[in-house]
Amino acid sequence: MAPLTYLQAISAALRDELRADERVLMMGEDIGVFGGAFKVTDGFAAEFGSDRVMDTPLAESAIIGCAIGAAVVGMRPVCEMQFADFISCGFDQLVNVAGKMHYRQDLAVPITVRLPSGGGFSGGPFHSQNPEALFMHSPGIKVVAPSTAEDAKGLLHAAIRDPNPVCFMEHKHLYRRVKGEVPDEIYETPFTARVARPGTDLAVIAYGAMVEVALQATADLDGASVEVLDLRSLVPLDEEAILDSVKRCSKVVVVDEANMTCAAGAQVAALIAEKGFEDLDGPVVRVATPDVPIPFSPPLEQAVLPGVDRVKEACRDLLEY
Amino acid sequence: MTSSSTDTLIDVTMPQMGVSVAEGTVVAWRVGVGDAIEAEQTICDISTDKIDTEVPAPVSGVVAEILVDVDQTVDVGTVMARISSSGGAAPSENGSAAPTEAAPADTATPEPEASVPASSGVTAPTRAASRSGGPGRRYSPVVSRIAAEHGIDLSTVEGTGRDGRVRKQDVLAVVNGNGHAGGAVADPPLHIESPYRPDPPEVGGTGSAQVAKAPAGSSDAGGVVTGGGGLSRIRRTIGERMKQSLDTAATCTTWIEVDMSRVEAARAKLGVTALAFVARATIDALREHPALNAWLNGEDYTRPQDVNLGIAVSLGEDGLIVPVIHKAQELSVEGLAARIRDIARRARARELTADDVLGGTFTITNPGQYGSIMATPIINLPQVGILDLEAVVKRAVVVTDSDGNDSIAIRPMTILGLSWDHRALDGALSAQFLATVKRRLETLPS
């Protein structure tokens, strides 16, 4: 056990996998000599060589396409998108090729695509997005989104060892802000939800950076007992855990950092409406980023991203309902 | 018609007249569709099961719609009318034909927070809340399910959510026996009909049938409150409350004879009624026996600090109401007499507010002015006792002097009856209480 930041936990998982399994290799822009835009792979090229930690051209389609080919012949590639936003350039390879390969040709595509996502640092509209819902909507791709250092390492181990394409949504805002005890050994965190704090009056369902926002917003809500459910995995979605929370609390606030329409939380809300209806004691309330590009301006960005105050207000309102 | 795109339609809703009032009946409209109205001008008269009052217009403007008919009973919060606050737009000549066009179907309230677009990222539950507070009182799935599982009549469950909405915890509280099922338990304003006045004539069975099928909180009673055949609203409420009390409390009645000679002498001197003396003696007895100054809600038995004394006031044909003298223990006999006069006058003038009829801890009923001598009053739940003061009549009684010699004397006598709830106390205590009242009345300083 060692206290690691979220970023260090990701690096540790990658290093462990590279050491443990020679089929594992990494591809991405500036991940080799430079050590990655966020220094996740700092020192990797020296330790593992440029054959296994490959710098690529600025061509996400090529990165993912190469990874698919390598995976099909038995490798375990890990692709880094420098920013999650850039995945749009690799969309066809990921969604149409990787996601459907098993269905069409009975070939497993064990690739992991790391997607540094999320805003909060004035990255502007091209460097702040949360595109996870796009891949939730595409069959054949798993999507995970850790909120803690421990889960970041465990989920990345599990993603690399999973036989399917997995989008690993790593939140940039958490990289150096979140720190926690992380086991030294290799461990796989299951693709299930985690109760971050149990409660009975209201459940806040969130993932990624919004888990911490939810915890802060509901730490002291006039004595109300508020549960926070950290989804951790969006595909597969842990229906059982979600419906358990609904059963316990009967009131639910779903928080997304992504743009509201068709976000992961929309799927959660739909699930609750369909399968948790009998347990509801109020409307399923959503807090998300409005359907606008993320502004560069710091005050504007803070205004659109769901913050502690907005979540708190939504929770209070629903508790009173 | 009257609405241009810049008009704002302001809702006029059935006001909350007190924390426990769930519905109200429109008695009369003072305006019609198309009439101009000033803010604070009375728009209609309403009647709740406790009080009658006027509803002021929230804004100046033109009456765009009237949505509730006279004699119709609706839940608190229901939109009764809409005022177009156009700031001068005149109604068209064919105003009566067009009101449905005036209001867009959107019933959202004009509060700014309700207009947050979905794309802003927060879907406020306020709209849903205001809908559920409207006619037909809706319940959430979980509340409905729990009620069905436990056979709970939700119309009797007091809601603590927004606009009185019944929440999961409210129905769970009833399941667990801590809640207030039944409006009368939470909410004791109306007291017994005097047993000494003739009951309203039975209306060929229809009246009682309507009472039976119109539980408290039913918003569906529009057809019941009619002039000819049905019971009046207040009679209906009295009937429900009385029946509920008899069905709930273990009612026993104990009587004691009291020599009122001292009271008669003192009241002649002070120029007040015997009731004020009995009230003062009762308050003192309640301080000595606080078990009777109490509320019993299910298993929840509480003894309030103050004596909030309810006094039953007859409204003649209209029924009976029990205004409450709060903190009555702080008042002298003269003070009590003045307060009794005041609340009786205001009750008959229909000027009581909701607060005037809430919070009673014990009740005195005094129908004795008609000459009757004994009664079995019905307890005003959740109180645990009610004292009945009957006529003071001269009788030949045996009196014993200080030397122990008996003789027959003519004395003004009365019989005090105490109905008490055997769930909360036992007969010995009720007898002690009555003995205390008797002692205090018979030992007044002359």
Interface residues (C-beta under 8 A of the other chain):
Chain A: S250 M260 T261 F277 E278 D279 L280 D281 G282 P283 V285 R286 V287 A288 T289 P290 D291 V292 V304 P306 R310 E313 A314 D317 L318 E320 Y321
Chain B: A118 S119 S120 G121 V122 T123 A124 P125 T126 A128 A129 S140 P141 V142 V143 R145 G161 R162 R165 R167 K168
